[in-house]
């Protein structure tokens, strides 16, 4: 699951919602410093309700992902996408096809949520604007095993970039996907992927209810 799928149910509780983003934010600034569930659970009992709520959001992220990645509609759809993408890549890039099939389901699910609720994206970024980024970083330091020093720097840039809006457009989504490919050190996806995304989008839309965790 991606940012909106994790957070959309919790926008009235900003620090909980921010906690659902922490594992993904840490993958950007320090991939090895993972806020694992077992590190977050004790912090849910913190005396400070903001710290406790943030930690509960981190736990929610991990519980959502555990459910999502075992969910038969996700497994079926991401596998089908990987097979299709592999046909458009150079030989020997099956690992990239699998990675792409996986994340495309997640990103298109966020796009579907925005289609369903045209106010969602603005409300999500308004929620982020309401946060004290330094306090979020302090909460992350309660959970992560190594010091976190760049999260307060990342959050305003994450807000300004507003890249979640690009998921609605196939060409812009391809550009964002290639940004991910560059960050993880694998080849750029070909331009033909944009046309394929147009065919993948309605299939995620059709299964969206089954891809979202029970409320």
C-alpha positions as CSV (number, residue, x, y, z in Angstrom):
1,X,0.0,0.0,0.0
2,X,1.1,3.6,-0.7
3,X,0.6,6.8,1.2
4,X,-3.1,7.5,0.6
5,X,-4.3,4.0,1.0
6,X,-2.6,3.9,4.4
7,X,-3.7,7.3,5.6
8,X,-7.1,8.1,4.1
9,X,-9.1,6.7,7.0
10,X,-7.2,8.7,9.6
11,X,-6.9,12.2,8.3
12,X,-8.7,13.5,11.4
13,X,-5.8,12.2,13.5
14,X,-2.8,13.9,11.9
15,X,0.0,12.3,13.9
16,X,-1.5,8.8,13.6
17,X,-1.8,9.5,9.8
18,X,1.8,10.7,9.7
19,X,2.9,7.5,11.5
20,X,1.4,5.5,8.6
21,X,3.8,7.3,6.3
22,X,7.0,6.8,8.4
23,X,8.2,3.5,6.9
24,X,7.9,5.0,3.4
25,X,9.6,8.2,4.4
26,X,12.4,6.3,5.9
27,X,12.9,4.3,2.7
28,X,13.7,7.7,1.1
29,X,16.1,9.1,3.6
30,X,17.6,6.0,5.2
31,X,16.5,2.6,3.8
32,X,18.4,0.6,6.4
33,X,17.0,2.5,9.4
34,X,13.6,0.8,9.4
35,X,10.8,1.6,11.8
36,X,9.8,-2.0,12.4
37,X,6.5,-2.9,14.1
38,X,8.3,-4.4,17.1
39,X,10.1,-1.1,17.7
40,X,6.9,0.9,17.4
41,X,4.6,-1.2,19.7
42,X,6.3,-0.2,23.0
43,X,6.0,3.5,22.0
44,X,2.2,3.2,21.6
45,X,2.3,3.3,25.5
46,X,4.2,6.6,25.6
47,X,3.0,9.2,28.1
48,X,2.9,11.8,25.3
49,X,-0.3,11.2,23.3
50,X,1.3,12.5,20.2
51,X,4.2,10.1,20.4
52,X,1.8,7.2,21.2
53,X,-0.6,8.1,18.4
54,X,2.3,8.4,15.9
55,X,3.6,5.0,16.9
56,X,0.1,3.5,16.5
57,X,0.1,4.8,13.0
58,X,3.4,3.0,12.3
59,X,1.9,-0.2,13.7
60,X,-1.2,0.4,11.5
61,X,1.1,0.7,8.4
62,X,2.7,-2.7,9.1
63,X,-0.6,-4.4,9.8
64,X,-2.1,-3.0,6.6
65,X,0.9,-4.2,4.6
66,X,0.8,-7.7,6.1
67,X,-2.9,-7.9,5.1
68,X,-2.4,-6.3,1.7
69,X,0.5,-8.4,0.5
70,X,-1.2,-11.7,1.3
71,X,-4.6,-10.5,-0.2
72,X,-5.5,-12.7,-3.2
73,X,-6.6,-9.8,-5.4
74,X,-3.3,-8.1,-4.9
75,X,-1.3,-11.2,-5.5
76,X,-3.2,-12.0,-8.7
77,X,-3.1,-8.5,-10.1
78,X,0.5,-7.8,-9.3
79,X,1.5,-11.2,-10.8
80,X,-0.4,-10.5,-14.0
81,X,1.1,-7.0,-14.2
82,X,4.6,-8.4,-13.7
83,X,4.1,-10.9,-16.6
84,X,2.9,-8.1,-18.9
85,X,5.6,-5.7,-18.0
86,X,8.3,-8.4,-18.5
87,X,7.3,-8.6,-22.2
88,X,8.2,-4.9,-22.6
89,X,11.6,-5.1,-20.9
90,X,15.0,-6.3,-22.1
91,X,15.8,-10.0,-21.3
92,X,17.0,-10.7,-17.8
93,X,15.0,-8.0,-16.1
94,X,12.3,-10.3,-14.5
95,X,13.1,-8.8,-11.1
96,X,12.3,-5.4,-12.4
97,X,9.1,-6.6,-13.9
98,X,8.0,-8.1,-10.5
99,X,9.0,-4.9,-8.7
100,X,7.1,-2.8,-11.2
101,X,4.0,-5.0,-11.1
102,X,3.9,-4.7,-7.3
103,X,4.3,-1.0,-7.0
104,X,1.9,-0.1,-9.9
105,X,-0.9,-1.8,-8.0
106,X,-0.2,0.4,-5.0
107,X,0.2,3.7,-6.9
108,X,-2.9,3.2,-9.0
109,X,-4.9,2.3,-5.9
110,X,-4.0,5.8,-4.5
111,X,-5.1,7.2,-7.9
112,X,-8.5,5.4,-7.6
113,X,-9.0,6.8,-4.1
114,X,-8.5,10.3,-5.5
115,X,-11.0,9.6,-8.3
116,X,-13.6,8.5,-5.7
117,X,-13.1,11.5,-3.5
118,X,-11.8,14.6,-5.3
119,X,-11.2,16.3,-2.0
120,X,-8.9,13.6,-0.7
121,X,-5.6,14.8,-2.0
122,X,-6.0,18.4,-0.7
123,X,-7.2,17.1,2.7
124,X,-4.1,14.8,2.9
125,X,-1.7,17.6,2.2
126,X,-3.6,19.9,4.6
127,X,-3.1,17.3,7.2
128,X,0.6,17.2,6.5
129,X,0.8,21.0,6.7
130,X,-0.7,20.9,10.2
131,X,2.2,18.8,11.5
132,X,5.2,20.1,13.4
133,X,7.9,18.4,11.4
134,X,10.4,18.6,14.2
135,X,8.0,16.8,16.5
136,X,7.4,14.1,13.8
137,X,11.2,13.6,13.7
138,X,11.4,13.4,17.5
139,X,8.6,10.7,17.4
140,X,10.5,8.8,14.7
141,X,13.6,8.8,17.0
142,X,11.5,7.1,19.6
143,X,11.0,4.2,17.2
144,X,14.0,3.9,14.8
145,X,17.1,2.1,16.1
146,X,19.5,4.7,14.6
147,X,19.2,8.5,14.9
148,X,16.8,10.1,12.4
149,X,18.1,13.6,11.4
150,X,16.6,14.4,7.9
151,X,12.9,13.7,8.4
152,X,12.0,17.3,9.4
153,X,13.9,18.3,6.2
154,X,12.0,15.8,4.1
155,X,8.4,16.5,5.1
156,X,8.0,20.1,3.7
157,X,9.7,18.9,0.5
158,X,7.3,16.0,0.3
159,X,4.4,18.5,0.6
160,X,5.8,20.9,-1.9
161,X,6.5,18.1,-4.5
162,X,2.9,16.9,-4.3
163,X,3.8,13.9,-6.5
164,X,0.8,11.9,-5.5
165,X,-1.2,14.1,-7.9
166,X,0.8,12.7,-10.8
167,X,-0.6,9.2,-10.4
168,X,-3.8,10.3,-12.2
169,X,-1.9,10.7,-15.5
170,X,-0.1,7.8,-17.3
171,X,2.8,9.8,-18.6
172,X,3.4,11.5,-15.3
173,X,3.1,8.2,-13.4
174,X,5.7,6.7,-15.7
175,X,8.0,9.6,-14.9
176,X,7.5,9.0,-11.2
177,X,8.1,5.3,-11.6
178,X,11.4,6.0,-13.3
179,X,12.3,8.2,-10.4
180,X,11.8,5.2,-8.2
181,X,13.9,3.0,-10.6
182,X,16.7,5.5,-10.4
183,X,16.6,5.6,-6.6
184,X,16.8,1.8,-6.2
185,X,19.4,1.4,-9.0
186,X,17.6,-0.5,-11.7
187,X,17.1,0.5,-15.4
188,X,14.6,3.0,-16.6
189,X,11.3,1.7,-17.8
190,X,10.6,2.2,-21.6
191,X,8.1,4.7,-22.9
192,X,5.7,1.9,-23.9
193,X,4.9,1.4,-20.2
194,X,2.7,4.5,-20.3
195,X,0.3,2.9,-22.8
196,X,0.3,-0.2,-20.6
197,X,-0.5,1.8,-17.5
198,X,-3.7,3.0,-19.3
199,X,-4.8,-0.7,-19.5
200,X,-3.7,-1.4,-15.9
201,X,-5.6,1.5,-14.4
202,X,-9.2,0.2,-14.9
203,X,-8.3,-3.2,-13.6
204,X,-7.1,-1.7,-10.3
205,X,-10.2,0.5,-10.3
206,X,-12.4,-2.6,-10.6
207,X,-10.8,-4.4,-7.7
208,X,-10.2,-1.4,-5.5
209,X,-12.7,-2.4,-2.8
210,X,-11.1,-5.8,-2.5
211,X,-7.6,-4.2,-2.3
212,X,-8.4,-2.0,0.6
213,X,-8.2,-3.4,4.2
214,X,-11.5,-3.8,6.1
215,X,-12.3,-0.8,8.1
